[in-house]
């Protein structure tokens, strides 16, 4: 908000109270909008002279919020099966195709950092759906005209992947993949 972006609510504080105590399944998918908001803040000078340090600090804060969210879901709905969906490399989505390389490098650094924080939640006993390293997620045919949001095909694909997990699949979470470096690193 300090950089002119409308942030209607804090994801953790505003959504967590609505998790019913009798929930049996909770899916968490956050970070894409945060990536864009952070990149805009960087464009407006929020990183000062330490771009890498600023991004690292923001990624750690995102991870701490994720920790708090998963703990909060567990405290509200102790028996819920939790699936965390990490974020794709935003530099590889259609909406970013016209951006400069430096802007895409920032998006990539943030998104890959956020995805690693989401992946870390597996240690807390949640299942992680790794879309960062899924090449099919980057298929332009899965995106709406804004190049950011999935279209019906994209949502159906995510739903299929989530349903497979609900039905017992345990997808691997990659520690590295080509989608982590779609543009040269910062």
C-alpha positions as YAML, in Angstrom:
chain: A
units: angstrom
residues:
- id: 1
  name: UNK
  ca: [0.00, 0.00, 0.00]
- id: 2
  name: UNK
  ca: [2.90, 2.34, 0.70]
- id: 3
  name: UNK
  ca: [3.79, 2.03, -2.98]
- id: 4
  name: UNK
  ca: [0.35, 2.83, -4.36]
- id: 5
  name: UNK
  ca: [-1.00, -0.70, -4.73]
- id: 6
  name: UNK
  ca: [-4.44, -1.47, -3.35]
- id: 7
  name: UNK
  ca: [-4.08, -4.35, -0.89]
- id: 8
  name: UNK
  ca: [-7.62, -5.17, 0.28]
- id: 9
  name: UNK
  ca: [-6.60, -7.63, 2.99]
- id: 10
  name: UNK
  ca: [-3.78, -9.54, 4.61]
- id: 11
  name: UNK
  ca: [-4.04, -13.11, 3.35]
- id: 12
  name: UNK
  ca: [-3.26, -14.68, 6.72]
- id: 13
  name: UNK
  ca: [-5.12, -12.38, 9.09]
- id: 14
  name: UNK
  ca: [-8.21, -11.92, 6.94]
- id: 15
  name: UNK
  ca: [-8.72, -15.46, 5.64]
- id: 16
  name: UNK
  ca: [-7.57, -17.71, 8.49]
- id: 17
  name: UNK
  ca: [-10.56, -16.90, 10.74]
- id: 18
  name: UNK
  ca: [-12.86, -18.34, 8.07]
- id: 19
  name: UNK
  ca: [-11.37, -21.84, 8.18]
- id: 20
  name: UNK
  ca: [-14.12, -23.96, 9.76]
- id: 21
  name: UNK
  ca: [-12.99, -26.19, 12.61]
- id: 22
  name: UNK
  ca: [-14.55, -29.22, 10.91]
- id: 23
  name: UNK
  ca: [-12.62, -28.73, 7.65]
- id: 24
  name: UNK
  ca: [-11.28, -31.94, 6.20]
- id: 25
  name: UNK
  ca: [-9.40, -30.37, 3.28]
- id: 26
  name: UNK
  ca: [-7.68, -27.00, 3.04]
- id: 27
  name: UNK
  ca: [-5.83, -25.85, -0.07]
- id: 28
  name: UNK
  ca: [-3.48, -22.88, 0.12]
- id: 29
  name: UNK
  ca: [-2.33, -21.10, -3.01]
- id: 30
  name: UNK
  ca: [-0.69, -17.76, -2.43]
- id: 31
  name: UNK
  ca: [2.19, -15.73, -3.70]
- id: 32
  name: UNK
  ca: [1.46, -14.77, -7.31]
- id: 33
  name: UNK
  ca: [-0.14, -11.42, -6.50]
- id: 34
  name: UNK
  ca: [2.47, -10.89, -3.80]
- id: 35
  name: UNK
  ca: [5.20, -11.39, -6.40]
- id: 36
  name: UNK
  ca: [3.72, -8.65, -8.58]
- id: 37
  name: UNK
  ca: [3.17, -6.28, -5.66]
- id: 38
  name: UNK
  ca: [6.75, -6.74, -4.51]
- id: 39
  name: UNK
  ca: [8.11, -6.23, -8.03]
- id: 40
  name: UNK
  ca: [6.12, -2.97, -8.27]
- id: 41
  name: UNK
  ca: [7.51, -1.83, -4.93]
- id: 42
  name: UNK
  ca: [11.02, -2.55, -6.20]
- id: 43
  name: UNK
  ca: [10.28, -0.54, -9.35]
- id: 44
  name: UNK
  ca: [9.38, 2.37, -7.08]
- id: 45
  name: UNK
  ca: [12.65, 2.16, -5.18]
- id: 46
  name: UNK
  ca: [11.74, 0.04, -2.16]
- id: 47
  name: UNK
  ca: [14.92, -2.07, -2.49]
- id: 48
  name: UNK
  ca: [17.22, 0.92, -2.36]
- id: 49
  name: UNK
  ca: [20.74, -0.14, -3.34]
- id: 50
  name: UNK
  ca: [20.39, -3.74, -2.15]
- id: 51
  name: UNK
  ca: [18.05, -5.53, -4.53]
- id: 52
  name: UNK
  ca: [19.16, -9.07, -3.64]
- id: 53
  name: UNK
  ca: [19.10, -8.35, 0.09]
- id: 54
  name: UNK
  ca: [15.66, -6.75, -0.12]
- id: 55
  name: UNK
  ca: [14.23, -9.70, -2.04]
- id: 56
  name: UNK
  ca: [15.81, -12.17, 0.40]
- id: 57
  name: UNK
  ca: [14.26, -10.30, 3.34]
- id: 58
  name: UNK
  ca: [10.84, -10.26, 1.69]
- id: 59
  name: UNK
  ca: [11.07, -13.97, 0.83]
- id: 60
  name: UNK
  ca: [11.89, -14.79, 4.47]
- id: 61
  name: UNK
  ca: [8.92, -12.71, 5.62]
- id: 62
  name: UNK
  ca: [6.68, -14.54, 3.15]
- id: 63
  name: UNK
  ca: [7.98, -17.85, 4.55]
- id: 64
  name: UNK
  ca: [7.27, -16.73, 8.11]
- id: 65
  name: UNK
  ca: [3.72, -15.82, 7.08]
- id: 66
  name: UNK
  ca: [3.33, -19.22, 5.43]
- id: 67
  name: UNK
  ca: [4.52, -20.90, 8.64]
- id: 68
  name: UNK
  ca: [1.99, -18.88, 10.61]
- id: 69
  name: UNK
  ca: [-0.79, -19.71, 8.15]
- id: 70
  name: UNK
  ca: [-0.16, -23.47, 8.26]
- id: 71
  name: UNK
  ca: [0.08, -23.42, 12.07]
- id: 72
  name: UNK
  ca: [-3.14, -21.40, 12.17]
- id: 73
  name: UNK
  ca: [-4.99, -23.83, 9.93]
- id: 74
  name: UNK
  ca: [-3.75, -26.71, 12.08]
- id: 75
  name: UNK
  ca: [-4.95, -24.95, 15.24]
- id: 76
  name: UNK
  ca: [-8.39, -24.20, 13.76]
- id: 77
  name: UNK
  ca: [-8.91, -27.50, 11.94]
- id: 78
  name: UNK
  ca: [-6.61, -30.08, 13.48]
- id: 79
  name: UNK
  ca: [-7.82, -32.93, 11.26]
- id: 80
  name: UNK
  ca: [-7.66, -31.09, 7.95]
- id: 81
  name: UNK
  ca: [-5.61, -32.44, 5.09]
- id: 82
  name: UNK
  ca: [-3.60, -29.44, 3.89]
- id: 83
  name: UNK
  ca: [-2.32, -29.02, 0.35]
- id: 84
  name: UNK
  ca: [-0.02, -26.10, -0.44]
- id: 85
  name: UNK
  ca: [0.36, -25.06, -4.08]
- id: 86
  name: UNK
  ca: [3.64, -23.27, -4.70]
- id: 87
  name: UNK
  ca: [3.89, -20.49, -7.27]
- id: 88
  name: UNK
  ca: [5.12, -20.74, -10.84]
- id: 89
  name: UNK
  ca: [8.04, -18.71, -12.08]
- id: 90
  name: UNK
  ca: [6.11, -15.55, -12.84]
- id: 91
  name: UNK
  ca: [8.77, -14.49, -15.36]
- id: 92
  name: UNK
  ca: [7.60, -17.38, -17.54]
- id: 93
  name: UNK
  ca: [3.91, -16.53, -17.60]
- id: 94
  name: UNK
  ca: [2.42, -14.90, -20.69]
- id: 95
  name: UNK
  ca: [1.69, -11.56, -18.96]
- id: 96
  name: UNK
  ca: [5.44, -11.05, -18.38]
- id: 97
  name: UNK
  ca: [6.56, -11.83, -21.92]
- id: 98
  name: UNK
  ca: [6.79, -8.16, -22.89]
- id: 99
  name: UNK
  ca: [8.68, -7.11, -19.77]
- id: 100
  name: UNK
  ca: [12.35, -6.19, -19.79]
- id: 101
  name: UNK
  ca: [14.86, -8.87, -18.83]
- id: 102
  name: UNK
  ca: [15.64, -7.02, -15.59]
- id: 103
  name: UNK
  ca: [11.95, -6.93, -14.61]
- id: 104
  name: UNK
  ca: [11.61, -10.63, -15.41]
- id: 105
  name: UNK
  ca: [14.74, -11.35, -13.34]
- id: 106
  name: UNK
  ca: [13.11, -9.67, -10.36]
- id: 107
  name: UNK
  ca: [9.87, -11.61, -10.88]
- id: 108
  name: UNK
  ca: [11.84, -14.85, -11.13]
- id: 109
  name: UNK
  ca: [13.90, -14.19, -8.00]
- id: 110
  name: UNK
  ca: [10.79, -13.43, -5.97]
- id: 111
  name: UNK
  ca: [8.63, -16.27, -7.33]
- id: 112
  name: UNK
  ca: [11.31, -18.94, -7.00]
- id: 113
  name: UNK
  ca: [12.02, -17.75, -3.46]
- id: 114
  name: UNK
  ca: [8.32, -17.84, -2.60]
- id: 115
  name: UNK
  ca: [7.97, -21.32, -4.12]
- id: 116
  name: UNK
  ca: [10.87, -22.59, -2.01]
- id: 117
  name: UNK
  ca: [9.18, -21.22, 1.10]
- id: 118
  name: UNK
  ca: [5.95, -22.97, 0.12]
- id: 119
  name: UNK
  ca: [7.90, -26.18, -0.54]
- id: 120
  name: UNK
  ca: [9.35, -25.96, 2.95]
- id: 121
  name: UNK
  ca: [5.87, -26.54, 4.33]
- id: 122
  name: UNK
  ca: [6.21, -30.23, 3.46]
- id: 123
  name: UNK
  ca: [8.33, -30.50, 6.61]
- id: 124
  name: UNK
  ca: [5.23, -29.40, 8.55]
- id: 125
  name: UNK
  ca: [3.30, -32.41, 7.25]
- id: 126
  name: UNK
  ca: [1.42, -30.78, 4.40]
- id: 127
  name: UNK
  ca: [1.48, -31.99, 0.81]
- id: 128
  name: UNK
  ca: [2.96, -29.57, -1.69]
- id: 129
  name: UNK
  ca: [1.75, -29.38, -5.26]
- id: 130
  name: UNK
  ca: [4.83, -28.21, -7.15]
- id: 131
  name: UNK
  ca: [3.64, -26.11, -10.08]
- id: 132
  name: UNK
  ca: [6.92, -24.19, -10.25]
- id: 133
  name: UNK
  ca: [8.63, -27.17, -11.85]
- id: 134
  name: UNK
  ca: [5.67, -28.39, -13.90]
- id: 135
  name: UNK
  ca: [6.31, -27.42, -17.54]
- id: 136
  name: UNK
  ca: [2.62, -27.87, -18.42]
- id: 137
  name: UNK
  ca: [1.70, -24.97, -16.12]
- id: 138
  name: UNK
  ca: [3.50, -22.56, -18.49]
- id: 139
  name: UNK
  ca: [1.46, -23.57, -21.56]
- id: 140
  name: UNK
  ca: [-0.03, -20.34, -22.96]
- id: 141
  name: UNK
  ca: [-3.21, -22.24, -23.76]
- id: 142
  name: UNK
  ca: [-3.92, -22.55, -20.04]
- id: 143
  name: UNK
  ca: [-4.13, -18.77, -19.44]
- id: 144
  name: UNK
  ca: [-6.90, -16.23, -19.79]
- id: 145
  name: UNK
  ca: [-6.46, -13.20, -22.01]
- id: 146
  name: UNK
  ca: [-4.67, -11.30, -19.23]
- id: 147
  name: UNK
  ca: [-1.84, -13.86, -19.35]
- id: 148
  name: UNK
  ca: [-1.86, -14.08, -15.56]
- id: 149
  name: UNK
  ca: [-4.97, -15.95, -14.46]
- id: 150
  name: UNK
  ca: [-5.70, -19.49, -15.61]
- id: 151
  name: UNK
  ca: [-8.51, -20.00, -18.09]
- id: 152
  name: UNK
  ca: [-10.96, -22.90, -17.77]
- id: 153
  name: UNK
  ca: [-8.36, -25.31, -19.15]
- id: 154
  name: UNK
  ca: [-5.77, -24.05, -16.68]
- id: 155
  name: UNK
  ca: [-8.12, -24.31, -13.71]
- id: 156
  name: UNK
  ca: [-9.19, -27.80, -14.82]
- id: 157
  name: UNK
  ca: [-5.54, -28.84, -14.95]
- id: 158
  name: UNK
  ca: [-4.89, -27.55, -11.42]
- id: 159
  name: UNK
  ca: [-8.08, -29.23, -10.20]
- id: 160
  name: UNK
  ca: [-6.95, -32.55, -11.70]
- id: 161
  name: UNK
  ca: [-3.58, -32.28, -9.99]
- id: 162
  name: UNK
  ca: [-5.23, -31.43, -6.66]
- id: 163
  name: UNK
  ca: [-7.75, -34.25, -7.01]
- id: 164
  name: UNK
  ca: [-4.94, -36.73, -7.62]
- id: 165
  name: UNK
  ca: [-3.40, -35.65, -4.30]
- id: 166
  name: UNK
  ca: [-6.73, -35.92, -2.50]
- id: 167
  name: UNK
  ca: [-7.01, -39.44, -3.94]
- id: 168
  name: UNK
  ca: [-3.63, -40.43, -2.51]
- id: 169
  name: UNK
  ca: [-0.97, -39.32, -4.98]
- id: 170
  name: UNK
  ca: [2.17, -37.92, -3.39]
- id: 171
  name: UNK
  ca: [3.75, -35.72, -6.02]
- id: 172
  name: UNK
  ca: [7.47, -35.04, -5.83]
- id: 173
  name: UNK
  ca: [8.73, -31.56, -5.01]
- id: 174
  name: UNK
  ca: [11.77, -30.70, -7.07]
- id: 175
  name: UNK
  ca: [14.75, -29.02, -5.46]
- id: 176
  name: UNK
  ca: [15.78, -27.73, -8.87]
- id: 177
  name: UNK
  ca: [14.38, -27.62, -12.40]
- id: 178
  name: UNK
  ca: [14.77, -25.64, -15.60]
- id: 179
  name: UNK
  ca: [11.69, -23.54, -14.76]
- id: 180
  name: UNK
  ca: [13.64, -21.96, -11.87]
- id: 181
  name: UNK
  ca: [15.92, -20.18, -14.31]
- id: 182
  name: UNK
  ca: [13.85, -19.09, -17.29]
- id: 183
  name: UNK
  ca: [15.86, -15.87, -17.42]
- id: 184
  name: UNK
  ca: [19.44, -15.27, -16.21]
- id: 185
  name: UNK
  ca: [19.61, -14.91, -12.43]
- id: 186
  name: UNK
  ca: [20.00, -11.49, -10.82]
...
